[in-house]
Amino acid sequence: MKDSSKLISSQILKDIPQFIRMEYPNFVAFIIKYYEYMEKQGAPYHFIANALNFSDVDRTSLEFLEIFGKNFLAPLPDIIYDQNNIATMVKYIEQYYSARGSEKSFQFLFRLFEQKEEDQTELEFYYPSSDMLRVSDGKWVNEKSIKIIDPPEDVVGWEGGQITGQTSGALGIIDEVRVYEYVSGINVAEIFIMEFDVIHTAEKFQCGETVTVIRMDETETTAVLAKVFFQVNITNKGKFYKKNQRIKVTSESGEGARVVVDYVGKGTVDDFEIVYGGIGYRIGERVYTEGDDFGSGAYGTVTAVDGFGAITEVDIIFGGHDYRHNKVVVVDTSEGRDAVLMIVSDDIGMIETVEVRDFGINYDMIDTTLEFNTVMRVYNSDIDIDIGELITGNTSGSTAIVEYWDRQTDTISVEMISGEFEVGEMFVGDRWGGTAEIYEINVAEGELVGGCLCEYNGRYINMDGHISSLKYIQDSYFYQMFSYMIKTDRDKSEWVNYVKHVHPAGTIGFSYRDTVNNYFNESYGGFICPHLDTTEFYKFRWSFEQYHGGHTRPAGNTQIKQYAGIPIDDIDHINNNVDFKTGYAFGSEITIS
C-alpha cells in the first residue's frame, strides 16, 4: 500500500544541502533510517501517508475493515459477518438505515441472512389490519353517470378529465368510462362523474346538450348527451312484493333499461281471515304464522267454532313485527284439519323504492310505460305450476305468465297477457293442469320523472366494516393498525434477536413459519396453531395414516391428529413425537396450554 512518491525517506538526499551530505554522511544515513522506520507498516507516518486509503472501504486494511463493521454494522449478528462481504455491506448499509421499519429493510436483512439473490423467493409480509373489522368502515359510493352515443375511439382516455355542459353549466370530473353495445348495435359510452362543486352539480346536465371534455393532457373535445331511462315515483305501493322482482319497461323509442323492486316495506299482521273453517277444531287453540322469511311473532286464538268444529272466529292477540312478505297461517291443533286462514295487512311488502340497474338509451317519456307484475295470494293449489307457464282464469278468461311462485306461502307473481283476474276465481295452468283459487290481487303503479342523469343506488365497493368469517375484531395486539407479520421458512430462534433492531420503535415480533416442506410430506390441508409465547405461528400437516382401534387407516381430509400431553412447543418436539399421536378428531386447530 506504500506510495514511494509520498515517502519522506526517498526525498531526504535531494532535500538536505550538499555540504551536509558531504561532511556528515553518518548523520544523513541516520535521518534516512529514522524515516524508513517511521514509514514501516503500523508506524505513525504509515498511517499519515495512507489516510485516504484507510478511509476507503475498498482499499483499507483488515484491521480498519473490522472497525468499519463494528461502527456501521453493529446491530447485525455474527453470522451475517461470516457469510457476506463486509466492505460491500458497509457501502450499502446507509440504504438499510434510511429504510428502517419498512419492508425493504427486512428483505435486505433476510437476503443477507439466507444468502438469496433478488430474483429468488423473497420474505413475505402480512398486515393484520387488512383483515380487521372496523365499525362503519365500508367504502360506500353513489354512482352517477351520463351517456353518449357512438363515442370516439379514444373515449376511455377521457378518464380524469373535466366535463362541462355548454347549456346547463354543469361541471364534473370523469371518474370512469365504460363502453358497450346494445342489442340494436348502438355503441354507447357511459361516463361516471365525480361532482365538481355544490353549485354546478351533475343533476343539472340536460338531455341533448353539447358537453365539452378537457382531458388530462389538456386537449379538448365535444359530445352530445343522450336520453336515458327516467327515475320512478311509486304512486301505488301494492302489497306482498319481493325484492328484485322485475318491473317491465315498455317503450317505442328506447332500449336496454332494467328495473327491479328495490326495497319493500315492513309491517304487522292486522288480522287473521278465515277462508275455510275446516273441521274438528276447538276454542282456545293457538293461531300463528310460520315461515323462514322476514317477520315473526303474530299470533291469536280460535274464539268460536260451529257444531262440526269449523273455525268461525279468530281473535288476534299480537300483530308481530318486521313482516315483509306473506306467511302461512297455522293452527296448533290436535284434531282439526283443512282450515284455510290468511293474514290481513295493509303494509306488508309495499314497494318503497325501485332500482334502475341499467338506464338504457334513447328513452322518451311520452311512449315509455312501466308494467308492475300482478301479485296474487292463492289457496287450494293442487299441483305446482312452473315458472314461465301460462295460466288462464276460469271465470274472467284472463291470461298471464308466471314469474315466480312461492310454494311455501302460495304467493304468485305474474305478467299479465290479457284481461284481469278476479278475486275468488280459479285459474288453471296449461302445462300440467294445475289449479289454484285467488284470495287477493295486488298491482303496484308508478310514474316516470324525466332526466338524462343515471343515478344508481348506493353500494359498498368492498367488505370493510362487514361482519365476516374472514374479519377479526381489533384487539390492540395482533389485530391493530400498525401490526405486521413476516413469513419465512427459517426458525424464529435464528433471527429473532437481530430483527428487533430493524424497526426504530421496536417490535413484538409476530412471525409465520411454514414447515410443511420440512416434514410430513402430505398433500392435504393443515392448520395454524400458536407457539407457547403467543407470537409465532406454525403451519404443519399430519402423516398419511392414523392409528385407530389397533390398526392404521388413511387419514380423512377433515380429520386432524391430537397430541395428548405431548409437548409441541417447537418443531423438534413435533418430529420426535410423531409415533405417539393418540386417537383422531374432527376440527381445525389445537390449543396449547
Secondary structure, 3 states (H helix, E strand, C coil): CCCHHHCCCCCHHHHCCHHHHHHCHHHHHHHHHHHHHHCCCCCHHHHHHCHHHHHCCCCCCHHHHHHHHHHHCCCCCHHHHHHCCHHHHHHHHHHHHHCCCCHHHHHHHHHHHHCCCCCCCCCEEECHHHHEECCCCCCEECCEEEEEECCCCCHHHHCCCEEEECCCCCEEEEEEEEEEECCCCCEEEEEEEEECCCCCCHHHCCCCCEEEEECCCCCEEEEEECCCCCEEEEEECCCCCCCCCEEEEEECCCEEEEEEEEEECCECCCEEEEEECCECCCCCCEEEEECCCCCECCEEEEEEECCCCCEEEEEEEECCECECCCCEEEEECCCCECCEEEEECCCCCCEEEEEEEEEEECCCHHHEEEEECEEEEEECCCCCCCCCCEEEECCCCCEEEEEEEECCCCEEEEEEEECCCCCCCEEEECCCCCEEEEEEEEECEEEEECCCCEECCCEECCCCCCCCCCCEECCCCCCCCCCCEEEECCCHHHHHHHHCCCCCCCCCCEEEEECCCCCCCCCCCCEEEECCCCCEEEEECCCCEEEECCEEEECCCCEEEECCCCCCCCHHHHHHCHHHCEEEEECCCCCCC
